[in-house]
């Protein structure tokens, strides 16, 4: 059993390529029996579970990866999930919000009070000529809102995944308004990194190559046939309508591929630039010089992706 820990508390459309790879037997062709898991958050964060060996592969953020570079079980990324960041402002047309500057005077929820998101929002509003001090920011505690919070009047807008939370409401999808941070050039980065323990990679590099190859094929198939991706997810996400899954999947698919149409490739310049951005804005989990040394030593690599 190869246990793969997803980054969130449940699967979503960003994982369609992996689920389709399993459904089509692509992992099985390499002798891999893959289990996707979203375990109890009380077990600790995702990289901690990976470092302890509770799972074999996990999807983590860059900052988390950089924080787990010491000791025998340090982590290495061998693929990235997306070529862009997943976050942005989400609202609907009823609020009149069409750009970041329009958030002035509006109630904006920032999930779990994440400081990095405060910085991104501040820079996005400023880049659009707005005054961040005029926003009414709300920390919702451990709750993460979706578009229903706007529909119910709990807020005017919120930050979350631009490809998922917009499609969980009751209004038609064409009433959704999404302002990705990437659309205004704030802190562009890969969203999640597919990681394993370095000792496991060294012990069984072919297993990592096989997993990567099957996953690449899965994302190729899901991009060419989105409905197959929906079908692969539907049993697991039985509480989500197929229409919502398809709308979400259509939005997330373009983020999967690099300029050559390949899934998984890390842009090393993008990785370094985002690392420096986090360091300059006080969001790195380790000193910047340590983070850069980890990157130089290969904690993010494309070596195990298929040619």
C-alpha positions as CSV (number, residue, x, y, z in Angstrom):
1,X,0.0,0.0,0.0
2,X,1.3,3.4,-1.0
3,X,-0.3,6.0,1.2
4,X,-0.7,9.5,-0.3
5,X,-1.8,12.3,2.0
6,X,-3.7,15.1,0.4
7,X,-3.2,18.6,1.5
8,X,-6.8,19.4,2.5
9,X,-9.4,17.8,4.8
10,X,-11.1,16.2,1.8
11,X,-10.3,15.5,-1.9
12,X,-11.3,18.1,-4.5
13,X,-11.0,18.7,-8.2
14,X,-7.2,19.5,-8.1
15,X,-6.7,15.8,-7.3
16,X,-8.7,14.6,-10.4
17,X,-5.6,13.4,-12.2
18,X,-4.5,11.2,-9.4
19,X,-8.0,9.7,-8.9
20,X,-8.3,9.1,-12.6
21,X,-4.8,7.5,-12.8
22,X,-5.9,5.1,-10.1
23,X,-9.3,4.4,-11.7
24,X,-7.7,3.7,-15.1
25,X,-5.2,1.3,-13.5
26,X,-2.1,3.5,-14.3
27,X,-0.7,3.1,-10.8
28,X,-1.5,-0.6,-10.9
29,X,0.6,-1.0,-14.1
30,X,3.6,-0.2,-12.0
31,X,2.5,-2.5,-9.2
32,X,1.4,0.4,-7.0
33,X,-1.6,0.0,-4.7
34,X,-2.4,3.7,-4.0
35,X,-4.5,4.9,-1.1
36,X,-5.4,8.6,-0.9
37,X,-6.1,9.9,2.6
38,X,-7.2,13.0,4.3
39,X,-6.5,12.0,7.9
40,X,-7.4,13.5,11.3
41,X,-5.9,17.0,11.6
42,X,-5.2,16.2,15.2
43,X,-2.4,14.0,14.0
44,X,-0.5,17.1,13.1
45,X,0.1,19.0,9.9
46,X,0.6,17.1,6.6
47,X,4.5,17.3,6.4
48,X,4.7,16.2,10.1
49,X,2.7,13.1,9.2
50,X,5.0,12.4,6.2
51,X,8.1,13.0,8.2
52,X,7.0,10.5,10.9
53,X,6.3,7.9,8.2
54,X,2.6,7.8,8.7
55,X,2.2,8.3,4.9
56,X,4.6,7.8,2.0
57,X,3.8,10.8,-0.2
58,X,2.2,14.1,0.7
59,X,1.1,17.4,-0.8
60,X,2.6,20.3,1.1
61,X,3.2,24.0,0.7
62,X,6.6,25.4,0.0
63,X,6.9,27.0,3.5
64,X,6.1,23.6,5.1
65,X,8.7,21.8,2.9
66,X,11.4,24.3,3.9
67,X,10.6,23.8,7.5
68,X,11.3,20.0,7.2
69,X,14.9,20.0,5.9
70,X,16.7,18.7,9.0
71,X,17.4,15.2,10.2
72,X,17.1,11.8,8.6
73,X,13.6,12.2,7.4
74,X,13.9,15.5,5.6
75,X,11.4,16.0,2.8
76,X,12.0,16.5,-1.0
77,X,9.5,17.6,-3.6
78,X,9.6,15.7,-6.9
79,X,6.6,17.4,-8.6
80,X,4.3,20.4,-8.2
81,X,0.5,20.3,-8.4
82,X,-0.1,23.7,-10.1
83,X,1.8,26.3,-12.1
84,X,-0.1,29.1,-10.3
85,X,-1.4,29.9,-6.8
86,X,-4.8,28.7,-5.8
87,X,-5.9,31.7,-3.8
88,X,-8.0,34.8,-4.6
89,X,-10.9,36.9,-3.6
90,X,-14.3,35.3,-4.1
91,X,-17.7,37.1,-4.1
92,X,-20.7,37.4,-6.4
93,X,-22.1,40.0,-8.7
94,X,-24.6,41.3,-6.1
95,X,-21.8,42.9,-4.1
96,X,-20.7,45.1,-7.0
97,X,-17.1,44.0,-6.4
98,X,-15.2,43.6,-9.8
99,X,-11.7,44.5,-8.8
100,X,-9.4,44.6,-5.7
101,X,-10.0,48.3,-5.2
102,X,-13.7,47.7,-4.9
103,X,-13.0,46.0,-1.6
104,X,-12.7,49.3,0.2
105,X,-15.4,49.6,2.8
106,X,-16.3,45.9,2.3
107,X,-16.2,43.0,4.9
108,X,-13.5,40.6,3.8
109,X,-13.0,37.3,5.5
110,X,-9.4,36.0,5.7
111,X,-9.4,32.3,6.6
112,X,-7.9,31.5,10.0
113,X,-6.3,34.9,10.1
114,X,-3.4,33.7,7.9
115,X,-0.8,36.5,7.9
116,X,0.5,35.6,4.5
117,X,-3.0,36.2,3.1
118,X,-3.2,39.5,4.8
119,X,0.0,40.5,3.1
120,X,-1.2,39.3,-0.3
121,X,-4.5,41.1,0.0
122,X,-2.8,44.3,1.1
123,X,-0.4,44.2,-1.8
124,X,-3.2,43.4,-4.3
125,X,-5.4,46.3,-3.1
126,X,-2.4,48.6,-3.3
127,X,-1.5,47.4,-6.8
128,X,-5.0,48.2,-7.9
129,X,-4.8,51.8,-6.5
130,X,-6.9,51.0,-3.4
131,X,-6.5,51.8,0.3
132,X,-6.2,48.6,2.4
133,X,-7.0,50.5,5.6
134,X,-10.5,51.0,4.3
135,X,-11.2,47.2,4.2
136,X,-13.1,45.6,7.1
137,X,-11.1,42.4,7.5
138,X,-12.6,39.5,9.5
139,X,-10.8,36.5,11.1
140,X,-13.4,33.7,11.2
141,X,-11.3,31.4,13.5
142,X,-10.9,27.8,12.3
143,X,-13.9,28.1,10.0
144,X,-13.1,28.4,6.2
145,X,-16.0,30.1,4.3
146,X,-17.3,29.4,0.9
147,X,-19.6,31.4,-1.4
148,X,-22.6,30.6,0.9
149,X,-21.1,33.1,3.4
150,X,-21.6,35.9,0.8
151,X,-25.1,34.6,-0.2
152,X,-26.2,34.7,3.5
153,X,-24.8,38.2,4.1
154,X,-22.1,37.1,6.5
155,X,-19.5,39.0,4.5
156,X,-19.0,40.7,1.2
157,X,-16.1,38.7,0.0
158,X,-13.5,36.2,1.3
159,X,-10.2,34.7,0.4
160,X,-10.1,31.0,-0.5
161,X,-9.4,28.6,-3.3
162,X,-10.5,30.3,-6.5
163,X,-11.3,27.0,-8.2
164,X,-13.4,25.3,-5.5
165,X,-15.3,27.5,-2.9
166,X,-17.0,29.6,-5.6
167,X,-19.0,26.6,-6.7
168,X,-20.6,25.6,-3.4
169,X,-23.5,28.0,-3.4
170,X,-27.0,28.2,-4.6
171,X,-26.8,31.0,-7.2
172,X,-25.9,30.2,-10.9
173,X,-22.2,29.8,-11.5
174,X,-22.2,32.8,-13.8
175,X,-23.0,35.0,-10.8
176,X,-19.6,34.2,-9.2
177,X,-16.8,36.8,-9.2
178,X,-13.3,35.6,-8.6
179,X,-10.2,37.8,-8.4
180,X,-7.1,35.6,-8.4
181,X,-4.0,37.1,-6.7
182,X,-2.0,36.0,-9.8
183,X,-4.2,38.3,-11.9
184,X,-2.6,41.3,-10.4
185,X,0.9,39.8,-10.0
186,X,1.1,39.4,-6.3
187,X,3.3,36.6,-5.0
188,X,3.0,34.1,-7.9
189,X,3.9,30.6,-6.8
190,X,3.3,26.9,-7.2
191,X,0.4,26.0,-4.8
192,X,1.4,22.5,-3.6
193,X,4.5,20.3,-3.8
194,X,4.3,16.5,-4.1
195,X,6.8,15.3,-1.5
196,X,8.4,12.2,0.0
197,X,11.1,11.6,2.6
198,X,14.5,11.9,1.1
199,X,15.5,8.5,2.6
200,X,12.6,6.8,0.8
201,X,13.6,8.5,-2.5
202,X,17.2,7.3,-2.1
203,X,16.0,3.8,-1.0
204,X,13.5,3.4,-3.9
205,X,13.9,6.0,-6.6
206,X,12.1,3.8,-9.2
207,X,9.0,3.8,-7.0
208,X,9.0,7.6,-7.1
209,X,9.6,7.7,-10.8
210,X,6.8,5.2,-11.4
211,X,4.3,7.2,-9.2
212,X,5.3,10.4,-11.0
213,X,4.9,8.8,-14.4
214,X,1.4,7.4,-13.7
215,X,0.3,10.7,-12.1
216,X,1.5,12.7,-15.2
217,X,-0.5,10.4,-17.4
218,X,-3.5,10.8,-15.1
219,X,-3.4,14.6,-15.4
220,X,-3.0,14.4,-19.2
221,X,-6.1,12.2,-19.4
222,X,-8.1,14.5,-17.0
223,X,-7.2,17.5,-19.1
224,X,-8.3,15.9,-22.3
225,X,-11.5,14.4,-20.9
226,X,-12.7,16.5,-17.9
227,X,-15.8,14.4,-17.6
228,X,-13.7,11.4,-16.9
229,X,-12.1,13.4,-14.1
230,X,-15.5,14.2,-12.6
231,X,-16.5,10.5,-12.8
232,X,-13.3,9.5,-11.0
233,X,-14.1,11.8,-8.1
234,X,-17.8,11.5,-7.9
235,X,-18.0,8.5,-5.6
236,X,-15.6,10.0,-3.1
237,X,-17.3,13.4,-3.4
238,X,-20.8,12.1,-3.4
239,X,-22.0,15.1,-1.5
240,X,-21.0,17.5,-4.4
241,X,-23.1,17.8,-7.5
242,X,-21.6,16.7,-10.8
243,X,-22.3,20.2,-12.1
244,X,-20.3,21.8,-9.3
245,X,-17.4,19.3,-9.9
246,X,-17.4,20.0,-13.6
247,X,-17.4,23.8,-13.1
248,X,-14.6,23.6,-10.6
249,X,-12.6,21.2,-12.8
250,X,-12.9,23.4,-15.9
251,X,-11.3,26.2,-13.9
252,X,-8.5,24.3,-12.3
253,X,-7.3,22.4,-15.4
254,X,-5.4,25.2,-17.0
255,X,-3.3,25.6,-13.8
256,X,-1.9,22.1,-14.1
257,X,0.4,22.5,-17.1
258,X,3.6,24.4,-17.8
259,X,4.3,26.2,-21.0
260,X,5.1,22.9,-22.7
261,X,1.8,21.3,-21.6
262,X,3.5,19.1,-18.9
263,X,2.1,18.5,-15.4
264,X,4.4,18.5,-12.4
265,X,7.3,20.6,-13.5
266,X,8.7,23.0,-10.9
267,X,9.9,26.4,-12.2
268,X,13.0,26.9,-10.1
269,X,13.0,30.7,-10.6
270,X,9.4,30.9,-9.5
271,X,10.2,28.8,-6.4
272,X,13.2,31.0,-5.4
273,X,11.3,34.2,-6.0
274,X,8.4,33.1,-3.8
275,X,10.8,32.0,-1.2
276,X,12.4,35.5,-1.2
277,X,9.0,37.1,-1.1
278,X,8.0,35.1,2.0
279,X,11.3,36.0,3.6
280,X,11.0,39.7,2.8
281,X,7.5,39.8,4.2
282,X,8.1,37.8,7.4
283,X,6.3,34.7,6.4
284,X,9.1,32.1,6.1
285,X,9.3,29.3,8.7
286,X,13.1,29.3,8.6
287,X,15.7,32.0,8.0
288,X,15.9,33.1,4.4
289,X,19.6,32.0,4.0
290,X,18.7,28.5,5.3
291,X,15.7,28.3,2.9
292,X,17.9,29.3,-0.1
293,X,20.5,26.7,0.9
294,X,17.8,24.0,1.0
295,X,16.7,25.0,-2.5
296,X,20.3,24.9,-3.7
297,X,20.8,21.5,-2.2
298,X,17.8,20.1,-4.2
299,X,14.8,19.9,-1.9
300,X,12.8,20.8,-5.0
301,X,13.7,18.7,-8.1
302,X,12.3,17.7,-11.4
303,X,14.7,14.7,-11.7
304,X,12.0,12.1,-11.1
305,X,9.5,13.3,-13.6
306,X,9.3,11.4,-16.9
307,X,11.3,12.8,-19.9
